[in-house]
Amino acid sequence: MKHPRNLHQASYPLAQLVHSYPALQPYVLIKPDGGSSINFANANAVKVLNAALLAHYYQVESWDVPAGYLCPPVPGRADYVHYLADLLAKDNHGVVPQGNNIKGLDIGTGANVIYPIIATRVYGWQMVGTDIDDISIKSANTTINSNSVLNGNISVRKQHSQPNIFSGVVKADEHFAFCMCNPPFHQSAAQAKAVSQRKAQNLTKNKAKRGSHLNTQERSTFNFAGQSNELWCEGGELQFIQRMITESSDYATQIDWFSSLVSKKDNLIHIYKSLRQRGISDVKTIEMAQGQKVSRFVAWRF
């Protein structure tokens, strides 16, 4: 079950999405049963669907990502924001705090800047995104500057030192209610490529079962999109989160809640150990379900 406040509860209302974002129309397919869908093997179709969702639900009229950069599923990303809001509500008499007096930090915001968009459009929070990649920052700023509903509510900063998480981007006099992060989850480029190939093979098998096959365009566009810094780092997500935990001690008075997605459940035991070693006892693990897929994030504070 998605979070109750997640706007994306049902299947995609494609007719409404096309009305809000006409560029989606060419990608809508009519299924044998008369229903409609899009070809999720087509990277362009998925990207335009995301743009339509952002236009329809969040009034973001102009959004794009460069070819080869991560194009995240909006409904799943929304859950992380809503569950973080619940965490903040526990310290606010059960009421989710809203407005730009709440400031959040998105570590590795990416070219898509999805988390800040949802956070500021749903709750009115002020958001700061960080990234090490110049193209990601340029893309994020283009989206922000092209939409009046985002301009002034979201800013993006470059992290110049790859080993650092907070140092260099959090100013000395700043305070954040929370930070969030979707860390690179692979340990190497080879591992990321293997996952991409496995996904493509599974998609091909599923289409074959339905009596159809990937066409030339689908083969060329379907891939596990994302740049190296988005998909993998030395030690994978575990080492990234452990670095985050270590560095968080230096920002204990500036960030109320630290948090990160954890894609691999087996990493939790090691993350808990790292938190205990730093003397951190206030730890929450929040599970989120999207259909058959279960994800989670870990949050901690001092």
Contacts in CASP RR format, 6 or more apart in sequence:
PFRMAT RR
TARGET T0000
AUTHOR 0000-0000-0000
METHOD contacts of the structure
MODEL  1
MKHPRNLHQASYPLAQLVHSYPALQPYVLIKPDGGSSINFANANAVKVLN
AALLAHYYQVESWDVPAGYLCPPVPGRADYVHYLADLLAKDNHGVVPQGN
NIKGLDIGTGANVIYPIIATRVYGWQMVGTDIDDISIKSANTTINSNSVL
NGNISVRKQHSQPNIFSGVVKADEHFAFCMCNPPFHQSAAQAKAVSQRKA
QNLTKNKAKRGSHLNTQERSTFNFAGQSNELWCEGGELQFIQRMITESSD
YATQIDWFSSLVSKKDNLIHIYKSLRQRGISDVKTIEMAQGQKVSRFVAW
RF
1 289 0 8 1.000
1 291 0 8 1.000
2 8 0 8 1.000
2 9 0 8 1.000
2 75 0 8 1.000
2 76 0 8 1.000
2 78 0 8 1.000
2 79 0 8 1.000
2 289 0 8 1.000
2 290 0 8 1.000
3 78 0 8 1.000
3 79 0 8 1.000
3 82 0 8 1.000
3 83 0 8 1.000
3 288 0 8 1.000
5 82 0 8 1.000
5 85 0 8 1.000
5 122 0 8 1.000
6 75 0 8 1.000
6 76 0 8 1.000
6 78 0 8 1.000
6 79 0 8 1.000
6 82 0 8 1.000
7 57 0 8 1.000
7 78 0 8 1.000
7 122 0 8 1.000
8 53 0 8 1.000
8 57 0 8 1.000
8 74 0 8 1.000
8 75 0 8 1.000
8 76 0 8 1.000
8 78 0 8 1.000
12 38 0 8 1.000
12 49 0 8 1.000
12 53 0 8 1.000
13 56 0 8 1.000
14 24 0 8 1.000
14 28 0 8 1.000
14 36 0 8 1.000
14 37 0 8 1.000
14 38 0 8 1.000
15 36 0 8 1.000
16 56 0 8 1.000
17 24 0 8 1.000
17 49 0 8 1.000
17 52 0 8 1.000
17 53 0 8 1.000
17 55 0 8 1.000
17 56 0 8 1.000
18 24 0 8 1.000
18 25 0 8 1.000
18 28 0 8 1.000
18 52 0 8 1.000
20 52 0 8 1.000
20 55 0 8 1.000
20 56 0 8 1.000
21 48 0 8 1.000
21 51 0 8 1.000
21 52 0 8 1.000
21 55 0 8 1.000
21 56 0 8 1.000
23 48 0 8 1.000
23 51 0 8 1.000
23 52 0 8 1.000
24 38 0 8 1.000
24 48 0 8 1.000
24 49 0 8 1.000
24 51 0 8 1.000
24 52 0 8 1.000
27 38 0 8 1.000
27 39 0 8 1.000
27 42 0 8 1.000
27 44 0 8 1.000
27 45 0 8 1.000
27 48 0 8 1.000
27 49 0 8 1.000
28 36 0 8 1.000
28 37 0 8 1.000
28 38 0 8 1.000
29 36 0 8 1.000
29 37 0 8 1.000
29 38 0 8 1.000
29 39 0 8 1.000
30 36 0 8 1.000
31 37 0 8 1.000
38 45 0 8 1.000
38 46 0 8 1.000
38 49 0 8 1.000
39 45 0 8 1.000
39 218 0 8 1.000
40 46 0 8 1.000
40 203 0 8 1.000
41 203 0 8 1.000
41 207 0 8 1.000
41 214 0 8 1.000
41 218 0 8 1.000
41 221 0 8 1.000
41 222 0 8 1.000
42 217 0 8 1.000
42 218 0 8 1.000
42 221 0 8 1.000
42 222 0 8 1.000
43 68 0 8 1.000
43 71 0 8 1.000
43 221 0 8 1.000
43 222 0 8 1.000
43 223 0 8 1.000
43 225 0 8 1.000
44 221 0 8 1.000
46 71 0 8 1.000
47 64 0 8 1.000
47 65 0 8 1.000
47 71 0 8 1.000
50 63 0 8 1.000
50 71 0 8 1.000
50 72 0 8 1.000
50 73 0 8 1.000
50 74 0 8 1.000
50 112 0 8 1.000
51 63 0 8 1.000
51 64 0 8 1.000
53 74 0 8 1.000
53 75 0 8 1.000
54 60 0 8 1.000
54 63 0 8 1.000
54 74 0 8 1.000
54 117 0 8 1.000
55 61 0 8 1.000
55 63 0 8 1.000
57 74 0 8 1.000
58 117 0 8 1.000
58 118 0 8 1.000
58 121 0 8 1.000
58 122 0 8 1.000
58 149 0 8 1.000
59 121 0 8 1.000
59 147 0 8 1.000
59 149 0 8 1.000
60 117 0 8 1.000
60 121 0 8 1.000
60 143 0 8 1.000
60 147 0 8 1.000
60 149 0 8 1.000
60 150 0 8 1.000
61 146 0 8 1.000
61 147 0 8 1.000
62 143 0 8 1.000
62 146 0 8 1.000
62 147 0 8 1.000
63 112 0 8 1.000
63 117 0 8 1.000
63 143 0 8 1.000
63 147 0 8 1.000
64 139 0 8 1.000
64 142 0 8 1.000
64 143 0 8 1.000
65 71 0 8 1.000
65 111 0 8 1.000
65 112 0 8 1.000
65 139 0 8 1.000
66 111 0 8 1.000
66 135 0 8 1.000
66 139 0 8 1.000
68 223 0 8 1.000
68 225 0 8 1.000
68 226 0 8 1.000
68 227 0 8 1.000
69 110 0 8 1.000
69 111 0 8 1.000
69 112 0 8 1.000
69 135 0 8 1.000
69 136 0 8 1.000
69 139 0 8 1.000
69 225 0 8 1.000
69 226 0 8 1.000
69 227 0 8 1.000
69 230 0 8 1.000
70 110 0 8 1.000
70 111 0 8 1.000
70 112 0 8 1.000
70 225 0 8 1.000
70 226 0 8 1.000
70 227 0 8 1.000
70 230 0 8 1.000
70 231 0 8 1.000
71 112 0 8 1.000
71 225 0 8 1.000
72 112 0 8 1.000
72 114 0 8 1.000
72 182 0 8 1.000
74 114 0 8 1.000
74 118 0 8 1.000
75 290 0 8 1.000
76 288 0 8 1.000
76 290 0 8 1.000
76 295 0 8 1.000
77 114 0 8 1.000
77 115 0 8 1.000
77 118 0 8 1.000
78 118 0 8 1.000
78 122 0 8 1.000
79 288 0 8 1.000
79 290 0 8 1.000
79 295 0 8 1.000
80 115 0 8 1.000
80 180 0 8 1.000
80 182 0 8 1.000
80 261 0 8 1.000
80 288 0 8 1.000
80 297 0 8 1.000
81 115 0 8 1.000
81 118 0 8 1.000
81 119 0 8 1.000
81 122 0 8 1.000
81 123 0 8 1.000
81 180 0 8 1.000
82 122 0 8 1.000
83 286 0 8 1.000
83 288 0 8 1.000
83 297 0 8 1.000
84 178 0 8 1.000
84 180 0 8 1.000
84 257 0 8 1.000
84 259 0 8 1.000
84 297 0 8 1.000
84 299 0 8 1.000
85 96 0 8 1.000
85 122 0 8 1.000
85 123 0 8 1.000
86 96 0 8 1.000
87 178 0 8 1.000
87 257 0 8 1.000
87 259 0 8 1.000
87 284 0 8 1.000
87 286 0 8 1.000
87 299 0 8 1.000
88 96 0 8 1.000
88 97 0 8 1.000
88 102 0 8 1.000
88 177 0 8 1.000
88 178 0 8 1.000
88 257 0 8 1.000
89 95 0 8 1.000
89 96 0 8 1.000
89 97 0 8 1.000
91 256 0 8 1.000
96 123 0 8 1.000
97 123 0 8 1.000
97 177 0 8 1.000
98 123 0 8 1.000
98 124 0 8 1.000
98 125 0 8 1.000
99 123 0 8 1.000
99 124 0 8 1.000
99 125 0 8 1.000
99 126 0 8 1.000
100 124 0 8 1.000
100 125 0 8 1.000
100 126 0 8 1.000
100 153 0 8 1.000
101 126 0 8 1.000
102 123 0 8 1.000
102 124 0 8 1.000
102 125 0 8 1.000
102 126 0 8 1.000
102 177 0 8 1.000
103 125 0 8 1.000
103 126 0 8 1.000
103 127 0 8 1.000
103 128 0 8 1.000
103 174 0 8 1.000
103 175 0 8 1.000
103 176 0 8 1.000
103 177 0 8 1.000
104 119 0 8 1.000
104 125 0 8 1.000
104 126 0 8 1.000
104 127 0 8 1.000
104 128 0 8 1.000
104 176 0 8 1.000
104 177 0 8 1.000
104 178 0 8 1.000
104 179 0 8 1.000
104 180 0 8 1.000
105 127 0 8 1.000
105 128 0 8 1.000
105 129 0 8 1.000
105 130 0 8 1.000
105 169 0 8 1.000
105 170 0 8 1.000
105 176 0 8 1.000
105 178 0 8 1.000
105 179 0 8 1.000
105 180 0 8 1.000
105 255 0 8 1.000
106 113 0 8 1.000
106 115 0 8 1.000
106 116 0 8 1.000
106 119 0 8 1.000
106 127 0 8 1.000
106 128 0 8 1.000
106 129 0 8 1.000
106 130 0 8 1.000
106 179 0 8 1.000
106 180 0 8 1.000
106 181 0 8 1.000
107 129 0 8 1.000
107 130 0 8 1.000
107 165 0 8 1.000
107 166 0 8 1.000
107 179 0 8 1.000
107 180 0 8 1.000
107 181 0 8 1.000
107 183 0 8 1.000
107 244 0 8 1.000
107 260 0 8 1.000
108 129 0 8 1.000
108 130 0 8 1.000
108 131 0 8 1.000
108 132 0 8 1.000
108 136 0 8 1.000
108 159 0 8 1.000
108 181 0 8 1.000
108 182 0 8 1.000
109 115 0 8 1.000
109 116 0 8 1.000
109 129 0 8 1.000
109 130 0 8 1.000
109 131 0 8 1.000
109 136 0 8 1.000
109 140 0 8 1.000
109 156 0 8 1.000
110 131 0 8 1.000
110 133 0 8 1.000
110 136 0 8 1.000
110 139 0 8 1.000
110 140 0 8 1.000
110 230 0 8 1.000
111 133 0 8 1.000
111 135 0 8 1.000
111 136 0 8 1.000
111 139 0 8 1.000
111 140 0 8 1.000
112 139 0 8 1.000
112 140 0 8 1.000
113 129 0 8 1.000
113 139 0 8 1.000
113 140 0 8 1.000
113 143 0 8 1.000
113 144 0 8 1.000
113 154 0 8 1.000
113 156 0 8 1.000
115 127 0 8 1.000
115 180 0 8 1.000
115 182 0 8 1.000
116 127 0 8 1.000
116 128 0 8 1.000
116 129 0 8 1.000
116 150 0 8 1.000
116 154 0 8 1.000
117 143 0 8 1.000
117 150 0 8 1.000
117 154 0 8 1.000
119 125 0 8 1.000
119 127 0 8 1.000
120 126 0 8 1.000
120 127 0 8 1.000
120 149 0 8 1.000
120 150 0 8 1.000
120 153 0 8 1.000
120 154 0 8 1.000
121 149 0 8 1.000
121 150 0 8 1.000
124 153 0 8 1.000
125 153 0 8 1.000
125 177 0 8 1.000
126 153 0 8 1.000
126 154 0 8 1.000
127 153 0 8 1.000
127 154 0 8 1.000
127 155 0 8 1.000
128 154 0 8 1.000
128 155 0 8 1.000
128 156 0 8 1.000
128 157 0 8 1.000
128 169 0 8 1.000
128 176 0 8 1.000
129 140 0 8 1.000
129 154 0 8 1.000
129 155 0 8 1.000
129 156 0 8 1.000
129 157 0 8 1.000
130 156 0 8 1.000
130 157 0 8 1.000
130 158 0 8 1.000
130 159 0 8 1.000
130 169 0 8 1.000
131 137 0 8 1.000
131 140 0 8 1.000
131 156 0 8 1.000
131 158 0 8 1.000
131 159 0 8 1.000
132 158 0 8 1.000
132 159 0 8 1.000
132 160 0 8 1.000
132 162 0 8 1.000
132 229 0 8 1.000
133 227 0 8 1.000
133 229 0 8 1.000
133 230 0 8 1.000
134 158 0 8 1.000
135 227 0 8 1.000
136 227 0 8 1.000
136 230 0 8 1.000
137 156 0 8 1.000
137 158 0 8 1.000
140 156 0 8 1.000
141 156 0 8 1.000
143 150 0 8 1.000
144 150 0 8 1.000
144 151 0 8 1.000
144 152 0 8 1.000
144 154 0 8 1.000
144 155 0 8 1.000
144 156 0 8 1.000
145 151 0 8 1.000
157 169 0 8 1.000
158 169 0 8 1.000
159 165 0 8 1.000
159 168 0 8 1.000
159 169 0 8 1.000
160 168 0 8 1.000
161 167 0 8 1.000
161 168 0 8 1.000
163 243 0 8 1.000
164 247 0 8 1.000
165 243 0 8 1.000
165 244 0 8 1.000
165 247 0 8 1.000
165 248 0 8 1.000
166 179 0 8 1.000
166 247 0 8 1.000
166 248 0 8 1.000
166 250 0 8 1.000
166 251 0 8 1.000
166 255 0 8 1.000
167 247 0 8 1.000
167 250 0 8 1.000
170 176 0 8 1.000
170 251 0 8 1.000
170 254 0 8 1.000
170 255 0 8 1.000
174 254 0 8 1.000
175 254 0 8 1.000
175 255 0 8 1.000
175 256 0 8 1.000
176 254 0 8 1.000
176 255 0 8 1.000
176 256 0 8 1.000
177 256 0 8 1.000
177 257 0 8 1.000
178 255 0 8 1.000
178 256 0 8 1.000
178 257 0 8 1.000
178 258 0 8 1.000
178 259 0 8 1.000
178 299 0 8 1.000
179 255 0 8 1.000
179 257 0 8 1.000
179 258 0 8 1.000
179 259 0 8 1.000
180 259 0 8 1.000
180 260 0 8 1.000
180 261 0 8 1.000
180 297 0 8 1.000
181 241 0 8 1.000
181 244 0 8 1.000
181 259 0 8 1.000
181 260 0 8 1.000
181 261 0 8 1.000
182 260 0 8 1.000
182 261 0 8 1.000
183 233 0 8 1.000
183 236 0 8 1.000
183 237 0 8 1.000
183 240 0 8 1.000
183 241 0 8 1.000
183 244 0 8 1.000
183 260 0 8 1.000
183 261 0 8 1.000
184 229 0 8 1.000
184 230 0 8 1.000
184 231 0 8 1.000
184 232 0 8 1.000
184 233 0 8 1.000
184 236 0 8 1.000
184 237 0 8 1.000
184 240 0 8 1.000
185 231 0 8 1.000
185 232 0 8 1.000
185 236 0 8 1.000
185 237 0 8 1.000
185 263 0 8 1.000
185 264 0 8 1.000
186 192 0 8 1.000
186 195 0 8 1.000
186 231 0 8 1.000
186 232 0 8 1.000
186 236 0 8 1.000
187 232 0 8 1.000
187 233 0 8 1.000
187 234 0 8 1.000
187 235 0 8 1.000
187 236 0 8 1.000
188 232 0 8 1.000
189 228 0 8 1.000
189 231 0 8 1.000
189 232 0 8 1.000
191 232 0 8 1.000
192 224 0 8 1.000
192 228 0 8 1.000
192 231 0 8 1.000
192 232 0 8 1.000
193 224 0 8 1.000
195 224 0 8 1.000
196 223 0 8 1.000
196 224 0 8 1.000
199 224 0 8 1.000
200 222 0 8 1.000
200 223 0 8 1.000
203 214 0 8 1.000
203 222 0 8 1.000
204 213 0 8 1.000
204 214 0 8 1.000
207 213 0 8 1.000
207 214 0 8 1.000
214 222 0 8 1.000
224 231 0 8 1.000
233 239 0 8 1.000
233 240 0 8 1.000
237 262 0 8 1.000
237 263 0 8 1.000
237 264 0 8 1.000
237 267 0 8 1.000
238 264 0 8 1.000
238 267 0 8 1.000
238 270 0 8 1.000
238 271 0 8 1.000
240 260 0 8 1.000
241 260 0 8 1.000
241 262 0 8 1.000
241 267 0 8 1.000
241 271 0 8 1.000
241 274 0 8 1.000
241 298 0 8 1.000
242 270 0 8 1.000
242 271 0 8 1.000
242 274 0 8 1.000
244 258 0 8 1.000
244 260 0 8 1.000
245 258 0 8 1.000
245 271 0 8 1.000
245 274 0 8 1.000
245 275 0 8 1.000
245 278 0 8 1.000
245 280 0 8 1.000
245 300 0 8 1.000
246 274 0 8 1.000
246 278 0 8 1.000
248 255 0 8 1.000
248 258 0 8 1.000
248 278 0 8 1.000
248 300 0 8 1.000
248 302 0 8 1.000
249 278 0 8 1.000
249 302 0 8 1.000
252 301 0 8 1.000
252 302 0 8 1.000
253 302 0 8 1.000
256 301 0 8 1.000
257 299 0 8 1.000
257 300 0 8 1.000
257 301 0 8 1.000
258 299 0 8 1.000
258 300 0 8 1.000
258 301 0 8 1.000
259 297 0 8 1.000
259 298 0 8 1.000
259 299 0 8 1.000
259 300 0 8 1.000
260 297 0 8 1.000
260 298 0 8 1.000
261 295 0 8 1.000
261 296 0 8 1.000
261 297 0 8 1.000
262 268 0 8 1.000
262 271 0 8 1.000
262 296 0 8 1.000
262 297 0 8 1.000
262 298 0 8 1.000
263 295 0 8 1.000
265 296 0 8 1.000
268 285 0 8 1.000
268 296 0 8 1.000
268 298 0 8 1.000
271 298 0 8 1.000
272 283 0 8 1.000
275 283 0 8 1.000
275 300 0 8 1.000
280 300 0 8 1.000
280 301 0 8 1.000
280 302 0 8 1.000
282 300 0 8 1.000
282 301 0 8 1.000
282 302 0 8 1.000
283 298 0 8 1.000
283 299 0 8 1.000
283 300 0 8 1.000
284 298 0 8 1.000
284 299 0 8 1.000
284 300 0 8 1.000
285 296 0 8 1.000
285 297 0 8 1.000
285 298 0 8 1.000
285 299 0 8 1.000
286 296 0 8 1.000
286 297 0 8 1.000
286 298 0 8 1.000
286 299 0 8 1.000
287 294 0 8 1.000
287 295 0 8 1.000
287 296 0 8 1.000
288 294 0 8 1.000
288 295 0 8 1.000
288 296 0 8 1.000
288 297 0 8 1.000
289 295 0 8 1.000
END
